[in-house]
Amino acid sequence: MTALNVPPFIRELRPYVAGKSIEETIREYGLKKVVKLASNENPLGPSPKAVAAMRKAMRSLALYPDPMGYRLRHAIAKKEGVAFEEIVLGNGSNEIMELSFHALSVPGDRMVAGVGVFAAFPISAKIHGIETTFVPMTADCRFDLPAMLQAVKADPKVKWVALPNPNNPTGTYNVDSELLPFLTEVSKIRAGSVQVFLDYAYWEYVTNKEMSDPVLWFKKFPNVIVLKTFSKIYGLGGLRLGYGIIHTELSQYVQKVRLPFNVSSLALEGGLAALTDRNFVKRTLALNSIGMKQMAKALQTLGLSFLPSQGNFFLVDVQKRSGLSGQDFFTRCLKKGLIVRPVTNYGLPEYIRITIGTAAQNRFAIRVMKQVLNEQ
Ligand SMILES: Cc1ncc(COP(=O)(O)O)c(C=O)c1O
């Protein structure tokens, strides 16, 4: 037998559980119609401008992509109002976490995050030997920033804070009046060596006026790393494209550990075109805004309580109304052709998460949930 040299933190690792696919559900349940509202994807599909640009770029697929992503990074830097050197491209924004941990940390460091934090953070951290200290959320399922600050102060091993805003799967958020004192205090701890990930994957959907553009925090605090993605508002989840806005003194190291060609030429061209697709963004936002209202109203009518959300999804307490766990409610919906997301792995066994779809998808979802409730 081979003597395996697998570190304990890799042995213990519990990998990310992705949303169930339509194909898998059709296969398992022999269904004709399946609606997936499980992964916060864009119900309008991909940005048409991105698709056209990628079609054109396919002719050059024999060539390797630009390893520095020159044109896309310039376009993003211009849009965000930051320097070219401050943009790092990733195979999804998840890869930016990976690269940052890889470049800027050593096993034994720790991260502070709220319970219910987007799962990719603790998983990615653990891959790099970084354990997470989970801080309980407030009673209304928001990150408790004062308690998180104390956790950062208390442990000299803490080098990271993960703060998705709004968070997924909760959809809940922290406003400027909470963020400013938190970031100010964290920036003073251990000579500013604690890095704060501000993950704004859903920023474009945010309507709350008390939430500022994360670039404001980036410019104010040298220890802030902003994560953004093309997976949501531009409808390009399958393309795998995201970026980090990282201060130059750190980004040079993050770039060093990025293998060349981590972003494909299709992603470079598709992303560039998506940035100019204002009409698509506008349509996506309008659809989401109407869909959030439609879903909220229906959930209220069904007697299902849900958390206020600034994303394109709701976290719904199904247990209170139905007595079913989130997992059981999910399975019953699945059998009727609706894929939602159970979130037991987030320590939230009484909830399911549902993505806002098109009006027709939402109607289907509401009908299925009603049937499940009526069967109880
Ligand atoms: C909070 C958060 N961050 C990031 C992502 C997406 O990451 P990526 O850009 O790797 O698709 C998601 C997707 O579900 C998310 O919910």
PDBQT file of the ligand as one rigid body, heavy atoms in Angstrom, charges set to zero:
ROOT
HETATM    1  C1  LIG A 401     -21.671  34.984  -2.057  1.00  0.00    +0.000 C 
HETATM    2  C2  LIG A 401     -21.213  34.405  -3.354  1.00  0.00    +0.000 A 
HETATM    3  N1  LIG A 401     -19.990  34.676  -3.806  1.00  0.00    +0.000 NA
HETATM    4  C3  LIG A 401     -19.558  34.202  -4.987  1.00  0.00    +0.000 A 
HETATM    5  C4  LIG A 401     -20.381  33.404  -5.763  1.00  0.00    +0.000 A 
HETATM    6  C5  LIG A 401     -20.018  32.953  -7.143  1.00  0.00    +0.000 C 
HETATM    7  O1  LIG A 401     -18.827  32.646  -7.358  1.00  0.00    +0.000 OA
HETATM    8  P1  LIG A 401     -18.257  32.416  -8.829  1.00  0.00    +0.000 P 
HETATM    9  O2  LIG A 401     -17.849  33.759  -9.344  1.00  0.00    +0.000 OA
HETATM   10  O3  LIG A 401     -17.097  31.541  -8.552  1.00  0.00    +0.000 OA
HETATM   11  O4  LIG A 401     -19.311  31.785  -9.681  1.00  0.00    +0.000 OA
HETATM   12  C6  LIG A 401     -21.627  33.056  -5.315  1.00  0.00    +0.000 A 
HETATM   13  C7  LIG A 401     -22.430  32.140  -6.117  1.00  0.00    +0.000 C 
HETATM   14  O5  LIG A 401     -23.360  31.513  -5.743  1.00  0.00    +0.000 OA
HETATM   15  C8  LIG A 401     -22.056  33.576  -4.095  1.00  0.00    +0.000 A 
HETATM   16  O6  LIG A 401     -23.267  33.291  -3.657  1.00  0.00    +0.000 OA
ENDROOT
TORSDOF 0
